[in-house]
Amino acid sequence: MNRLPSKEERRLRSLVQAHDRWRGREVFNLLPSENAISLVARRYLSSDLAGRYTLPVVTEFDGETIDNSYTGTRYTDQIEQLANAAATRVFRARFATTRPLSGHIAALSVLAPLLPRGSRILAIPSAEGGYDGYAPGFLPALLGYIVRPMPADRPGFRVDAESAIETIRRERPSAVVLGQSFLLFPYPLRAIANAAHEVGALVLYDGSHVLGLIAGGEFQDPLREGADVLFGSTHKSFPGPQGGLIVTDRDDLFHELDPALVWRTFDNAHWNRIAGLAQTLLELERWGPEYAKTVIASARALGKSLSDLEVPLVAADDGFTRSHQLHLDRARLRKDWSLGAGALARRLESQRLLIDLAGRIGTAEATRLGLRTDDMARLADLFVRAGRNEERVGPEVLRWRRTFHDLRFR
């Protein structure tokens, strides 16, 4: 029997539509952890793949060796093969898997099969910009690891090569995990990798925030600079759907990683996401270098324009950034503006400008929308006028935002 939608169904529809208007047409998103997905990739996310299930793993069933527990997967399997092949090309790797459901699951999928319980790892502390997931109470506690700090105490949470080498030689870890939520500058990776390999340690590079820049040939090239495995999330500087991927050049490591995915860190992958990710990888093959260069150039230009308007940022002497991120100097902000980073973020949000409450600013989605380096001075002016609460700039932001109808890189 057909029935009209319920009140809650109608409310849900209106909320989704309101979200799409708000985030899709009415604000400038400067959150460094988000990006805009192409229309083609979004169509794949809502395709029939969204409800399908497959289990591509070699197993025994009724005395027969099978490589998939389901039928009807002929196209699903080909989509995954296409996605993995695209990932190897984009990241210049020999092996790839696009199955991980998130960047965090990708990290778990790398750590668990490669490092036994009791392993000692080095990770950048969260107080120095490191990812909280590598802090002692989180993934290390789950997996039974001893975690020791890799210092990132130079301005802008930078890792110093000499300090890193000394720490590696003293701690003699099983692995060095490089990954930060606050990531402005490349790591001295060759020096770190040489020291790590001397003591028999793996170098595991969590590129979640800079994966799109790495794909475009900017920031740094982890696998060529000595990392054993590169992994990360695919929705930050990488402009794809939420999810994760893993790439490596080492067949010995991949043959430990790949079989350990199914029935361990997850069972079924999300095939609509893999199709959307494949589309994004193919798009990056066409325009990744231009996109990555523009994102970084815009971040540096925005940093200068904000600094010229007396917005306190870290690492000003080093050009503010070499990534898609800028970081507010929170101590100076509170002193000079009598305002915390969270309060500033809420004030900006009311004027249709989005940053995060920790004081990070990003240029990846703005670049995708079509803003160019020359637009950063105007964006900084709106930021300051809104942030200082001098006037209501929301209508001006909205008029400008509505001039951007299509993604620049698609």
C-alpha positions as CSV (number, residue, x, y, z in Angstrom):
1,M,0.0,0.0,0.0
2,N,1.4,3.4,-1.0
3,R,1.4,5.9,1.8
4,L,2.4,9.6,2.0
5,P,5.8,10.3,3.6
6,S,5.7,10.7,7.3
7,K,6.3,14.0,9.1
8,E,9.8,12.8,10.0
9,E,10.6,11.8,6.5
10,R,9.6,15.3,5.3
11,R,11.7,16.8,8.0
12,L,14.6,14.7,7.0
13,R,14.3,15.7,3.4
14,S,14.1,19.4,4.3
15,L,17.2,19.1,6.5
16,V,19.3,17.4,3.8
17,Q,18.1,20.0,1.2
18,A,19.0,22.8,3.7
19,H,22.4,21.3,4.2
20,D,23.0,21.1,0.5
21,R,22.1,24.7,0.0
22,W,24.1,25.9,3.0
23,R,27.3,24.0,2.4
24,G,27.0,23.7,-1.4
25,R,26.1,27.3,-2.3
26,E,26.1,29.7,0.6
27,V,29.4,29.5,2.5
28,F,33.2,29.5,1.7
29,N,34.5,26.3,3.3
30,L,38.1,26.9,4.7
31,L,38.1,23.7,6.8
32,P,41.4,21.9,5.9
33,S,39.7,18.5,6.5
34,E,37.1,18.8,3.8
35,N,36.9,19.2,0.1
36,A,34.4,19.3,-2.8
37,I,33.7,16.1,-4.7
38,S,33.1,16.2,-8.5
39,L,29.5,15.7,-9.7
40,V,30.5,12.5,-11.5
41,A,32.0,11.0,-8.3
42,R,28.9,12.1,-6.4
43,R,26.7,10.3,-8.9
44,Y,28.6,7.1,-8.3
45,L,28.1,7.4,-4.6
46,S,24.3,7.3,-5.1
47,S,24.5,4.5,-7.7
48,D,23.2,1.0,-7.2
49,L,26.6,0.1,-5.8
50,A,25.6,1.8,-2.6
51,G,23.5,-1.1,-1.5
52,R,25.6,-4.0,-2.8
53,Y,27.7,-6.4,-0.9
54,T,30.6,-8.6,-2.0
55,L,33.3,-10.5,-0.2
56,P,36.4,-10.9,-2.5
57,V,38.6,-13.1,-0.4
58,V,40.0,-16.6,-1.1
59,T,38.4,-19.1,1.2
60,E,37.3,-22.7,1.5
61,F,33.6,-23.5,1.3
62,D,32.1,-27.0,1.0
63,G,35.5,-28.3,0.0
64,E,35.8,-25.8,-2.8
65,T,38.3,-22.9,-3.0
66,I,36.4,-19.7,-3.9
67,D,37.6,-16.1,-4.4
68,N,34.2,-14.4,-3.8
69,S,31.3,-15.5,-1.6
70,Y,28.8,-13.7,-3.9
71,T,27.7,-13.8,-7.5
72,G,26.6,-10.8,-9.5
73,T,29.9,-8.9,-8.8
74,R,31.5,-9.0,-12.2
75,Y,31.4,-5.2,-12.5
76,T,32.2,-4.5,-8.9
77,D,35.4,-6.5,-9.2
78,Q,36.4,-4.6,-12.3
79,I,35.7,-1.2,-10.6
80,E,38.0,-2.2,-7.7
81,Q,40.7,-3.3,-10.2
82,L,40.4,0.0,-12.0
83,A,40.6,2.0,-8.8
84,N,43.6,0.2,-7.5
85,A,45.4,0.6,-10.8
86,A,44.7,4.3,-10.8
87,A,46.0,4.6,-7.3
88,T,49.3,3.0,-8.3
89,R,49.7,5.4,-11.2
90,V,48.8,8.5,-9.2
91,F,51.1,7.7,-6.3
92,R,53.8,6.1,-8.4
93,A,53.5,2.9,-6.5
94,R,53.6,-0.8,-7.3
95,F,50.7,-1.9,-5.1
96,A,47.5,-0.3,-3.8
97,T,44.3,-1.1,-2.1
98,T,41.3,1.3,-2.0
99,R,39.2,-0.8,0.3
100,P,39.8,1.0,3.7
101,L,36.7,2.7,4.9
102,S,38.5,5.8,6.3
103,G,42.0,7.1,6.9
104,H,41.9,5.8,10.5
105,I,40.9,2.4,9.3
106,A,43.7,2.6,6.7
107,A,46.1,3.3,9.6
108,L,44.7,0.3,11.6
109,S,45.0,-1.8,8.5
110,V,48.7,-1.0,8.1
111,L,49.7,-1.2,11.8
112,A,47.9,-4.4,12.8
113,P,49.4,-6.9,10.3
114,L,52.9,-5.3,10.2
115,L,53.6,-4.8,13.9
116,P,53.0,-7.4,16.6
117,R,51.8,-6.6,20.0
118,G,54.5,-5.2,22.2
119,S,56.1,-3.2,19.3
120,R,57.6,0.2,20.1
121,I,56.5,3.0,17.7
122,L,57.5,6.6,17.4
123,A,54.7,9.1,16.7
124,I,54.4,12.8,16.8
125,P,52.5,13.9,20.0
126,S,49.1,15.5,19.6
127,A,50.4,18.5,21.6
128,E,52.8,19.1,18.7
129,G,50.3,18.7,16.0
130,G,50.2,14.9,15.8
131,Y,47.1,12.9,15.0
132,D,45.3,11.9,18.2
133,G,44.8,8.4,17.0
134,Y,48.5,7.6,17.5
135,A,48.4,8.9,21.1
136,P,49.0,6.2,23.8
137,G,45.4,5.7,24.7
138,F,44.1,5.1,21.2
139,L,45.4,2.9,18.4
140,P,48.6,1.9,20.4
141,A,46.4,0.8,23.4
142,L,44.1,-1.1,21.1
143,L,47.0,-2.9,19.4
144,G,49.3,-3.3,22.5
145,Y,52.1,-0.9,21.3
146,I,54.5,1.2,23.3
147,V,54.4,4.6,21.8
148,R,57.2,7.1,22.3
149,P,57.2,10.8,21.1
150,M,58.8,11.8,17.8
151,P,59.5,15.5,18.5
152,A,57.9,18.2,16.2
153,D,58.9,21.2,18.3
154,R,60.2,23.5,15.6
155,P,58.0,26.5,14.7
156,G,54.9,25.3,12.9
157,F,55.2,21.8,14.5
158,R,58.1,20.9,12.2
159,V,60.3,17.9,12.7
160,D,64.0,18.6,12.9
161,A,66.2,16.1,11.1
162,E,68.9,15.9,13.7
163,S,66.5,15.5,16.6
164,A,64.6,12.9,14.7
165,I,67.7,10.9,14.0
166,E,68.8,11.0,17.6
167,T,65.4,9.9,18.8
168,I,65.3,7.0,16.4
169,R,68.8,5.8,17.4
170,R,68.0,6.1,21.0
171,E,64.5,4.5,21.0
172,R,65.2,1.8,18.3
173,P,61.5,1.5,17.4
174,S,59.8,-1.1,15.2
175,A,58.2,1.7,13.2
176,V,58.2,5.5,12.8
177,V,54.7,6.8,12.1
178,L,54.7,10.2,10.4
179,G,51.3,11.8,10.5
180,Q,49.9,15.1,11.8
181,S,46.6,16.9,11.9
182,F,48.5,20.2,12.0
183,L,50.8,19.8,9.0
184,L,52.4,22.8,7.3
185,F,55.8,21.6,6.0
186,P,57.3,18.4,4.6
187,Y,59.2,16.1,6.8
188,P,63.0,15.6,6.4
189,L,62.0,12.2,5.2
190,R,65.2,10.9,3.6
191,A,67.1,11.5,6.8
192,I,64.3,9.9,8.9
193,A,64.1,6.9,6.6
194,N,67.8,6.3,6.6
195,A,68.0,6.3,10.4
196,A,64.9,4.2,10.7
197,H,66.1,1.5,8.3
198,E,69.5,1.4,10.0
199,V,67.8,0.2,13.2
200,G,65.4,-2.1,11.3
201,A,62.3,0.1,11.7
202,L,59.6,0.7,9.1
203,V,58.6,4.2,8.0
204,L,54.8,4.5,7.8
205,Y,53.6,7.8,6.3
206,D,50.1,8.9,7.1
207,G,49.4,11.4,4.4
208,S,45.8,12.0,5.3
209,H,46.0,15.8,5.2
210,V,48.4,16.1,2.2
211,L,47.4,13.2,0.1
212,G,46.0,15.4,-2.7
213,L,49.2,17.4,-2.8
214,I,51.3,14.3,-2.9
215,A,49.0,13.0,-5.7
216,G,49.7,16.2,-7.6
217,G,53.5,15.8,-7.2
218,E,53.8,18.6,-4.6
219,F,54.7,18.7,-0.9
220,Q,56.9,15.6,-1.0
221,D,57.0,12.1,-2.6
222,P,57.0,9.7,0.4
223,L,57.7,6.4,-1.4
224,R,60.7,7.8,-3.3
225,E,62.0,9.5,-0.2
226,G,62.1,6.3,1.9
227,A,58.7,5.6,3.3
228,D,57.7,2.0,3.3
229,V,54.0,2.5,3.2
230,L,51.9,5.6,2.4
231,F,48.3,5.7,3.5
232,G,45.6,8.2,4.4
233,S,42.1,9.6,4.1
234,T,40.7,10.7,0.7
235,H,38.6,13.7,1.6
236,K,40.9,16.4,2.7
237,S,43.4,17.9,0.3
238,F,42.5,14.8,-1.7
239,P,39.2,15.8,-3.3
240,G,37.3,12.5,-3.1
241,P,34.6,10.8,-1.0
242,Q,35.3,10.0,2.6
243,G,37.4,6.8,2.8
244,G,41.0,5.7,2.7
245,L,43.7,4.0,0.6
246,I,47.1,2.3,1.1
247,V,50.0,2.2,-1.4
248,T,53.5,0.8,-1.2
249,D,56.3,-0.4,-3.4
250,R,57.2,-3.3,-1.3
251,D,55.6,-6.6,-2.3
252,D,56.6,-8.3,1.0
253,L,54.7,-5.7,3.0
254,F,51.7,-5.6,0.6
255,H,51.4,-9.4,0.8
256,E,51.0,-9.0,4.6
257,L,48.7,-6.0,4.4
258,D,46.2,-7.0,1.7
259,P,45.1,-10.4,3.1
260,A,44.7,-8.9,6.6
261,L,42.0,-6.5,5.5
262,V,38.9,-8.7,5.2
263,W,37.4,-10.1,8.5
264,R,40.1,-8.2,10.5
265,T,39.8,-4.5,10.2
266,F,36.5,-4.8,8.2
267,D,34.6,-7.3,6.1
268,N,32.8,-5.6,3.2
269,A,34.2,-2.5,1.4
270,H,31.8,0.2,0.3
271,W,31.8,-0.2,-3.5
272,N,30.0,3.1,-4.3
273,R,32.8,4.9,-2.4
274,I,35.4,2.9,-4.3
275,A,33.8,4.0,-7.6
276,G,33.8,7.6,-6.5
277,L,37.4,7.3,-5.4
278,A,38.3,5.8,-8.7
279,Q,36.8,8.7,-10.5
280,T,38.7,11.2,-8.3
281,L,42.0,9.4,-9.0
282,L,41.3,9.5,-12.7
283,E,40.5,13.2,-12.5
284,L,43.8,13.8,-10.6
285,E,45.7,12.2,-13.4
286,R,44.4,15.0,-15.6
287,W,44.7,18.1,-13.4
288,G,46.4,17.0,-10.2
289,P,49.6,19.0,-10.6
290,E,47.9,22.2,-11.4
291,Y,45.4,21.7,-8.6
292,A,48.1,21.0,-6.0
293,K,50.3,23.9,-7.0
294,T,47.3,26.3,-6.9
295,V,46.2,25.0,-3.4
296,I,49.6,25.6,-2.0
297,A,50.1,29.0,-3.7
298,S,46.7,30.1,-2.5
299,A,47.5,29.1,1.1
300,R,50.7,31.1,1.1
301,A,49.0,34.1,-0.5
302,L,46.2,33.9,2.0
303,G,48.7,33.6,4.8
304,K,50.5,36.8,3.7
305,S,47.2,38.7,3.2
306,L,45.9,37.7,6.7
307,S,49.3,38.5,8.3
308,D,49.3,41.9,6.6
309,L,45.9,42.5,8.2
310,E,47.4,41.6,11.6
311,V,45.9,38.1,11.9
312,P,48.5,36.2,14.0
313,L,49.7,33.1,12.2
314,V,52.5,30.6,13.0
315,A,55.6,30.1,10.8
316,A,55.4,33.6,9.2
317,D,59.2,33.6,8.8
318,D,59.0,30.4,6.7
319,G,56.3,31.7,4.4
320,F,53.4,30.3,6.6
321,T,53.1,26.9,4.9
322,R,54.0,24.5,2.2
323,S,50.7,22.7,2.4
324,H,47.0,23.5,2.1
325,Q,46.9,24.6,5.8
326,L,47.5,27.8,7.8
327,H,47.5,27.8,11.6
328,L,46.4,30.7,13.7
329,D,48.8,31.6,16.5
330,R,46.3,30.9,19.3
331,A,48.3,32.5,22.1
332,R,48.8,35.8,20.1
333,L,45.2,35.7,18.9
334,R,43.9,35.6,22.5
335,K,46.4,38.4,23.5
336,D,45.9,40.7,20.5
337,W,42.3,40.0,19.6
338,S,41.0,39.1,23.1
339,L,39.4,36.1,21.4
340,G,40.0,32.3,21.4
341,A,40.3,30.3,18.2
342,G,36.9,28.6,18.9
343,A,35.1,31.8,19.4
344,L,36.6,33.2,16.3
345,A,35.5,30.2,14.3
346,R,31.9,30.6,15.6
347,R,32.0,34.3,14.7
348,L,33.2,33.6,11.2
349,E,30.6,30.8,10.7
350,S,27.8,33.3,11.4
351,Q,29.2,35.3,8.5
352,R,29.4,32.3,6.1
353,L,33.1,31.6,6.5
354,L,34.1,28.2,7.9
355,I,37.4,27.3,9.7
356,D,37.8,24.8,12.5
357,L,37.7,25.5,16.2
358,A,41.4,24.5,16.6
359,G,42.5,27.5,14.5
360,R,43.3,25.7,11.2
361,I,42.5,27.3,7.9
362,G,42.6,25.4,4.5
363,T,42.5,26.4,0.9
364,A,41.7,23.0,-0.8
365,E,37.9,23.4,-1.3
366,A,38.2,27.1,-2.1
367,T,40.6,26.2,-4.9
368,R,38.2,23.6,-6.2
369,L,35.4,26.1,-6.2
370,G,37.4,28.4,-8.4
371,L,39.1,30.9,-6.1
372,R,42.5,31.8,-7.4
373,T,45.6,33.2,-5.7
374,D,44.6,36.7,-6.6
375,D,41.3,36.2,-4.7
376,M,43.1,35.6,-1.4
377,A,43.4,39.3,-0.5
378,R,39.6,39.8,-0.8
379,L,39.0,36.6,1.2
380,A,41.4,37.8,4.0
381,D,39.6,41.2,4.1
382,L,36.3,39.4,4.7
383,F,37.9,37.2,7.3
384,V,39.2,40.1,9.3
385,R,36.0,42.2,9.0
386,A,33.9,39.2,10.2
387,G,36.5,38.1,12.8
388,R,36.8,41.5,14.4
389,N,33.0,41.7,14.4
390,E,33.3,45.1,12.7
391,E,30.3,44.6,10.4
392,R,28.0,42.0,9.0
393,V,29.7,40.7,5.9
394,G,27.5,37.6,5.5
395,P,25.5,39.1,2.6
396,E,28.7,40.1,0.8
397,V,30.1,36.6,1.3
398,L,26.9,35.1,-0.1
399,R,26.9,37.3,-3.2
400,W,30.5,36.4,-3.9
401,R,30.0,32.7,-3.2
402,R,27.1,32.5,-5.6
403,T,29.3,33.6,-8.5
404,F,31.0,30.2,-8.3
405,H,28.7,27.7,-10.0
406,D,31.0,24.8,-11.2
407,L,34.1,23.2,-9.8
408,R,37.3,24.6,-11.4
409,F,39.1,21.2,-11.4
410,R,36.7,18.5,-12.7
